[in-house]
Amino acid sequence: MPTNLKEAVEDLTPPVVLRLRFMECMLRHYGLFSRFLLVDYFGISAPQASRDIAQYKLLADGNMLYDLKHRRYVISAEFVPLWPSEDAEEE
């Protein structure tokens, strides 16, 4: 199991890391995001968006909750950003 963020994202492709950072940015600034938003914004397939969401959950367990009624993810009270700032250079 990776011991830090750099090790955890080492094997991920740059596009996946970009999408993970996008999810975190949406959570931080808007308090939510959806699978549809990833599909629409990045032009990826729904299964790829689901894989990206699962990857973010592995890296940041507890940062988000799924809102069944609205079918989207919302920020949790335990949110701790993986990246200190969306402006930060790649780790």
Buried (B, 14 or more C-beta within 10 A) or exposed (E): EEEEEEEBBEEBEEEBBEBBBBBBBBBBEEBBBBBEBBBEEBEBEEEBBBBBBEBBBEBBEEBBBEEEEEEBBBBBEEBEBBBEEEEEEEB
